[in-house]
Amino acid sequence: MDEPDPAARATSPHSGLRRATTERAILDCLAAEDGPLTRAELARRTAISPPAISEAVRRMESDAVLVAVGPRSGVPGAVATLYDLAPGTGVVVAVEINRTVVRSAVGDLTGRTLERSDHDPPEDGHVVAARLHEVLDTLAQRWLGHGRPVRAVAVSIANPVDPATGRVVELRESAFPAGVVSTEDVRGVDPSMIVLDNDVNFAALAERDHGAASGTSTFAYLYVGERHSVGMGLVLDGVLVRGARGLAGEIGYLPLGEGTGRFRFGEQIAAQGLRATADTLDAEVLAQAGRTLGEAAVAVCATVDPALVVLGGPVGLLPGLLAHVEATVAELAPREVPVTAGALGETAPLWGALAEARRLAWENLVSARG
């Protein structure tokens, strides 16, 4: 019987699958670490043989996916080379747009934040796209100068966003009019690597992954901003609920208390007049606002049964407000539900957006190796 052709064995589908699996394991391992790793460390963490790791590292170096960044220092034994993602794998960018500020952050694909900046807000709702383009173009040009192209972009905006169309939804009480910005306003990036979403949704995802709701699969994130800016991000079984038209969590429309307006709850919050920058806080106003917010939280607790309520936003994090919300929920909710302050502060939407941009870019890089 003739021996199998060695070349045929080398090009079998199984060997290709093994190569792809090894490369993906290396990428996943680097993503889980805060810093570069040696080939021996990659072999131990992935439980893949050292020869297979070494061969994969050589391929990925040749393809400019990995780069040697220097020797491992401070440990006994032979000097080993550290490997990290190559600069050419690029960066990801997040931009948060609201009425008071435009925030931006740049990160690499392994989770490291490289830059964080604040920019002037758009002068009015009709120049949002121009402001976004200006910020993105400045960041893209600067990082391209370092040999690091932008691979994915996430934009957070203080409006609902229709998940089916990716377009901003305008409501009577929205921060910006419809059509102010879309994914088409992000140039030079693959359209599949761009995401536009509501700021409260991004904040809820950030608190789920790295904040006060970490380890909690079902929770409600209650956001309270200036004036009538109030919303809720709902995460059920680990999944963010956006609704059929992106309006899930628009609790400003809850018909709580007196009045006949359709934005009754939002108007009640606005009437409290709380400001994140206030020098002094009236105790009675704070108590009333906490009671009103707590009643909204109770309505959500009775509807979706969250394991936790997270209070966030610039006004939501005012000192003393949490205690009144907590007391109201304890009094009125059908069962005990913990209420806690958000851990990521006012910038939670920015960090949620950056994580989503990173996820898109990472999935694209990993799938390209298979």
C-alpha positions in Angstrom: 0.0 0.0 0.0 1.4 3.5 -0.9 2.3 5.8 1.9 0.1 9.0 2.2 1.5 12.1 0.6 3.1 14.2 3.4 2.0 17.4 1.6 -1.6 16.2 1.7 -1.3 15.7 5.5 0.1 19.2 5.9 -2.8 20.8 4.1 -5.6 18.7 5.6 -8.6 20.6 7.0 -7.8 19.3 10.4 -4.4 21.0 10.5 -5.9 24.2 9.4 -8.5 24.0 12.1 -5.8 23.3 14.7 -3.8 26.3 13.5 -6.8 28.6 13.8 -7.7 27.2 17.2 -4.2 27.8 18.5 -4.1 31.3 17.2 -7.5 32.2 18.6 -6.4 30.8 22.0 -3.3 33.0 21.9 -5.4 36.1 21.1 -7.9 35.2 23.9 -5.1 34.7 26.3 -3.5 38.1 25.5 -6.9 39.7 25.9 -7.3 38.3 29.4 -3.9 39.6 30.5 -2.8 43.1 31.4 0.4 43.0 29.4 2.5 40.8 27.0 3.3 37.1 27.5 6.2 34.8 26.6 5.6 31.7 24.5 6.1 29.5 27.6 3.4 31.5 29.4 1.1 31.2 26.5 1.6 27.5 26.4 0.8 27.1 30.1 -2.3 29.3 30.0 -3.7 27.8 26.9 -2.7 24.1 27.7 -1.4 23.9 24.1 2.0 22.3 23.4 5.0 24.6 23.3 5.9 23.6 19.7 2.4 24.4 18.5 2.5 27.8 20.3 5.9 28.6 18.9 4.8 27.9 15.4 1.6 29.9 15.8 3.6 32.9 17.2 5.9 32.8 14.2 3.0 32.8 11.8 1.3 35.7 13.7 4.6 37.7 13.7 4.9 37.2 10.0 1.3 38.5 9.5 2.0 41.5 11.8 -0.6 40.4 14.4 2.0 39.8 17.1 5.2 41.6 17.8 8.2 40.9 20.1 8.3 43.7 22.7 11.4 42.7 24.7 12.7 40.1 27.2 11.0 39.0 30.4 13.0 40.6 33.2 13.1 39.9 36.9 12.6 36.1 36.8 15.1 33.3 37.1 16.1 31.1 34.2 16.7 31.6 30.5 15.8 35.0 29.0 12.4 34.7 27.2 10.9 37.0 24.7 7.6 38.8 25.4 4.9 39.0 22.7 2.0 41.4 22.4 -0.4 42.6 19.8 1.3 44.4 17.0 0.6 48.2 16.7 -0.9 47.5 13.2 -3.8 45.7 14.8 -5.0 49.2 15.6 -7.1 50.9 18.2 -10.8 51.4 19.0 -12.5 54.7 19.8 -15.6 55.6 21.8 -17.3 59.0 21.7 -20.0 60.1 24.1 -22.2 63.1 23.0 -24.6 65.0 25.3 -25.6 68.6 25.8 -22.9 69.5 28.2 -19.8 67.7 26.9 -18.3 65.4 24.3 -16.1 62.7 25.8 -13.7 60.4 23.9 -11.6 57.5 24.8 -9.1 55.4 22.8 -8.1 51.8 23.7 -6.2 48.9 22.3 -7.8 45.5 21.5 -6.5 43.9 24.7 -8.4 46.2 27.0 -5.8 48.9 27.8 -7.1 52.6 27.7 -4.6 54.7 25.8 -6.2 58.1 25.8 -9.2 60.0 27.4 -10.3 63.5 26.5 -13.1 66.0 26.9 -14.3 68.3 24.1 -16.7 71.2 23.8 -20.3 70.1 23.2 -22.1 70.8 19.9 -23.5 74.3 19.9 -26.9 73.0 18.9 -28.5 69.7 17.7 -27.9 70.4 14.1 -24.1 70.3 14.3 -23.7 67.0 16.1 -22.5 65.1 13.1 -19.9 67.8 12.3 -18.6 67.8 15.9 -18.4 64.0 15.9 -16.5 64.0 12.6 -14.1 66.6 14.0 -13.3 64.6 17.1 -13.0 61.3 15.3 -10.8 62.8 12.5 -8.4 64.3 15.1 -8.1 61.0 17.0 -7.7 58.9 13.8 -5.0 61.0 12.4 -3.0 61.1 15.6 -3.1 57.4 16.1 -2.5 56.6 12.5 0.7 58.6 12.9 1.7 56.0 15.5 1.0 53.2 13.0 -2.3 52.3 14.7 -5.4 52.7 12.6 -8.9 52.9 14.0 -10.5 49.5 13.7 -13.9 50.2 15.4 -15.9 53.1 16.7 -18.8 53.3 19.2 -20.9 56.4 19.6 -23.0 57.1 22.7 -25.7 59.7 22.4 -28.4 61.1 24.8 -31.3 59.9 22.6 -33.0 56.6 22.0 -31.6 54.6 19.0 -33.7 52.3 16.9 -31.9 48.9 17.0 -33.4 47.9 13.6 -32.1 51.0 11.7 -29.3 52.2 13.9 -30.8 55.7 13.6 -31.5 58.3 16.4 -35.1 58.4 17.5 -36.5 61.8 18.3 -39.0 62.1 21.1 -40.5 65.4 22.3 -38.2 65.4 25.3 -35.1 64.1 23.5 -31.7 65.9 23.8 -31.3 66.0 20.1 -33.5 66.0 17.0 -33.8 63.0 14.7 -31.2 62.6 12.0 -28.5 64.5 13.9 -26.0 61.7 13.5 -25.8 58.2 12.1 -23.2 55.5 11.5 -22.7 57.0 8.1 -21.0 60.0 9.8 -18.1 57.8 10.8 -15.6 57.7 7.9 -12.7 55.5 7.2 -14.0 52.5 9.2 -15.7 49.4 8.0 -19.5 50.0 8.6 -19.8 46.7 10.4 -17.3 48.0 12.9 -19.4 51.0 13.9 -22.2 51.1 16.6 -24.5 53.9 17.7 -26.5 53.5 20.9 -28.2 55.3 23.8 -26.0 56.5 26.6 -28.0 54.8 29.3 -27.7 51.5 27.5 -24.0 51.8 27.3 -23.8 52.8 31.0 -25.8 49.8 32.0 -23.5 47.5 30.0 -20.4 49.1 31.6 -21.9 48.6 35.1 -22.7 45.0 34.2 -19.2 44.2 33.0 -16.9 46.3 35.3 -19.1 48.2 37.8 -21.7 47.9 40.5 -23.7 45.1 38.8 -20.7 42.9 38.0 -21.8 39.3 38.6 -25.5 40.2 38.5 -27.3 38.9 35.4 -30.6 40.7 35.9 -30.6 44.3 37.1 -32.0 47.8 36.4 -29.8 50.8 35.9 -31.6 54.0 36.8 -30.0 57.0 35.2 -30.8 60.6 36.4 -29.3 63.5 34.6 -29.9 67.3 34.4 -33.4 68.7 34.0 -35.8 65.9 32.8 -33.0 63.5 31.6 -34.1 60.2 33.2 -33.9 56.7 31.8 -33.4 53.1 32.7 -31.2 50.4 31.2 -32.6 46.9 31.7 -30.4 43.9 31.7 -32.2 40.6 31.9 -30.3 37.3 32.1 -27.2 39.2 31.0 -28.8 40.7 27.9 -29.5 44.4 27.4 -33.2 44.9 26.5 -33.6 47.6 23.8 -37.2 47.0 22.8 -38.9 46.9 19.4 -37.9 50.5 18.6 -35.2 51.2 21.1 -37.6 52.7 23.6 -37.2 50.2 26.4 -36.4 52.0 29.7 -37.9 55.3 28.7 -39.3 55.6 32.2 -39.9 59.4 31.8 -43.2 58.3 30.4 -44.4 56.4 33.4 -47.7 57.8 34.5 -46.8 58.3 38.2 -48.4 60.9 40.4 -50.7 63.7 39.5 -51.1 65.3 36.0 -52.2 64.3 32.6 -49.1 64.9 30.5 -47.5 62.0 28.6 -44.1 62.7 30.1 -45.5 62.9 33.6 -42.7 61.2 35.5 -39.9 63.0 33.6 -41.6 66.3 34.4 -41.8 65.5 38.1 -38.1 64.9 38.2 -37.4 68.1 36.3 -39.6 70.0 38.7 -37.3 69.0 41.6 -34.6 71.3 40.1 -31.6 69.2 41.2 -28.3 70.0 39.6 -25.1 68.0 39.7 -23.1 71.2 40.2 -25.2 72.6 43.0 -23.2 73.9 46.0 -25.9 73.0 48.5 -28.7 70.5 48.5 -32.1 71.2 50.1 -32.9 68.2 52.3 -36.6 68.3 51.6 -36.1 68.5 47.8 -33.6 65.6 48.0 -36.1 63.5 49.9 -38.9 64.2 47.5 -36.8 63.5 44.5 -35.6 60.2 46.1 -39.2 59.3 46.8 -40.2 59.9 43.2 -37.3 58.0 41.8 -37.9 55.1 44.2 -41.6 54.9 43.1 -40.4 54.5 39.5 -37.9 51.8 40.6 -40.7 50.0 42.4 -42.8 50.0 39.2 -39.9 48.4 37.3 -39.3 45.9 40.2 -42.9 44.8 40.0 -42.6 44.3 36.2 -39.2 42.7 35.6 -38.1 41.5 39.0 -34.5 42.7 39.0 -32.0 41.3 41.5 -30.5 44.8 41.8 -31.2 48.5 41.1 -28.2 50.6 40.3 -28.5 54.4 40.6 -26.3 56.4 38.3 -26.0 59.6 36.3 -24.7 63.0 37.4 -27.8 63.8 39.4 -28.4 60.2 40.5 -25.1 60.1 42.2 -25.7 63.3 44.3 -24.9 62.7 48.0 -27.9 61.7 50.0 -30.2 60.7 47.2 -29.5 57.0 47.2 -30.8 56.6 50.8 -34.2 58.0 49.9 -34.5 55.8 46.8 -33.4 52.8 48.8 -36.0 53.5 51.6 -38.8 53.9 49.1 -38.0 50.6 47.3 -37.7 48.8 50.7 -41.2 50.2 51.7 -43.1 49.6 48.4 -41.5 46.9 46.4 -43.1 43.4 46.4 -39.9 41.9 47.8 -36.5 43.2 49.0 -34.4 44.6 46.2 -30.9 46.0 46.9 -30.3 49.6 45.6 -26.7 50.7 45.1 -24.8 53.6 43.5 -23.1 53.1 40.2 -19.4 52.5 40.4 -18.3 54.2 37.2 -19.6 57.7 37.7 -20.7 60.1 35.0 -18.4 58.5 32.4 -20.1 55.1 32.5 -21.6 55.6 29.0 -18.1 56.2 27.6 -16.6 53.1 29.1 -19.6 51.0 27.9 -19.1 52.3 24.4 -15.4 51.7 24.4 -16.0 48.1 25.5 -18.5 47.6 22.7 -16.0 49.0 20.1 -13.3 46.7 21.4 -15.7 43.7 21.2 -16.4 44.4 17.6 -12.7 44.8 16.7 -11.7 41.8 18.6 -14.3 39.5 17.1 -13.2 40.7 13.7 -9.5 40.0 14.4 -10.2 36.6 15.8 -12.5 35.6 13.0 -9.9 36.7 10.4 -7.5 34.1 11.9 -9.9 31.3 11.2 
